[in-house]
Amino acid sequence: MSKPPRWLTAILLVLALVAWLFSPATAQPGAEIRMGYNPVWSIPFLLIGKERGAFEAPPGHVKWVTFVNPNQVVEAMAAGELDAGGITPAHYLIALDKGVKITAVAILSGWSKPTASYMVRTDSGIQTPQDLRGKTVGVNNYGGVFDIYLRQMLDKNGVDPKKDVKIVEVPIANIYQALSTKQIDAGAVPVLFVPLADTKFKGQFKILFDFADVPGIKERPQINQLILAVTEDYVKKQRPPLKAFLRRYLDVVRWGYANPAEATALWAKASKVDLVKALPDPFGPNTDGKIDVPALQLDIEMMHRYGYLKKAEFGGRPLVDHSILEEILAGR
């Protein structure tokens, strides 16, 4: 039997190489998406999708990594140890200001009723934001939305957030304990912790104000509580699995709005906070996953005013990348 001509052998070798390179096992090298989150954060549809197993099918696989606060998520992405994660708009903007190569692609939570709140002891005598003058207030971390919105509320009520109030960092899980032991006079808690004031700590604490009361925020129909940020490197190199992830995320969002009782039950299971099921409006308005960009602009103004951003603009850099969501919504 005669040997095949050299040109045919060369073609067959090339075809074999192409087939190997684009085989299912190698088509998306590194397609795993390392996702930073915490089950007690206000990220309902991410948690609901996780409980439903919505993100398990290929392409891509989600590795869930737990963090204490969003700042750690940003640090892990900056170090190349994480691909994506839930962070507050404030953390995102500080990261951009520092040159961290991440981009926001979707909203994880917006308005809800109740929304994140600032709690005080019922016997504290604190009735208004002005009463916080000379007091100590706990927030989960400096530069986050709890901190920024607190400063905005104080400032607009004639209280200097730098001189008149002591703002300290207290982990969310320790806020009620810190209030009870009088280490702090007021403290910020996320949506999932608000109902505890009327159940586990009945009669001990009350809401002084919430996000919906903050000047500049209360006039808006929507707000970004937490957003999904992804490293720019992952967006560029792993667009297909990221698109598949976001497509499934949008499917979960739509299912959740269509089936609120079942959705909140899954959220309660994932967060281990059964009171989620009693929230009057757990999800707020449906934005099809899109971030409220004007609200981000408002955050920039506030953060620049209170010294967390060096500048009030980013040189024409797009604040968000909705291109993948828009492709999905357009049926592409």
Buried (B, 14 or more C-beta within 10 A) or exposed (E): EEEEEEEEEEEEEEEEEEEEEEEEEEEBEEBBBBBBBBBBBBBBBBBBBBBBEBBEEEBBBBEEBEBEBBBBBBBBBBEEEBBBBBBBBBBBBBBBBEEBBBBBBBBBBBBBBBBBBBBBBEEBEBEEBEBBBEBBBBBBBBBBBBBBBBBBBBBEBEBEBEEBBBBEEBEBEBBBEBBEEEBBBBBBBBBBBBBBBBEEBEEBBBBBBBBBBBEBBEEBEBBBBBBBBBBEEBBEBBBEBBBBBBBBBBBBBBBBEEEBEEBBBBBBBBBEBEBBBEBEEBBBEEBBBBBBBEBBEBBBEBBBBBEBBEEEEEEEEEBBBBEBBEBBBEEE
